[in-house]
Amino acid sequence: MKRVEQASSCWRKAYDQNGLIGLTDTRKTSSGRPLQRELTMTEMVERQAARIEL
């Protein structure tokens, strides 16, 4: 029950500070790391060589 109360408190605080935008789920959009980084030319060649070898 304590977890429910704490979650409710966090949601209320987020709503009071930012309105409906504060309640949006941002776990996927702002995880802090990019979904895919750009590879250097040598990394691309190494990956292709490993794929061909496999």
LINDA-V234337 format. One record per residue. OMEGA is omega in whole degrees, -180 to 180 (* if undefined). Layout:
omega
OMEGA
OMEGA
This chain:
omega
-180
179
179
179
180
178
179
179
179
-180
179
-179
179
179
180
-177
-171
-179
-178
179
179
-179
-179
-180
-176
-178
-179
-174
-177
-179
178
177
-177
179
-180
-180
179
-179
174
-178
-179
178
178
180
179
179
178
178
179
179
179
179
179
*
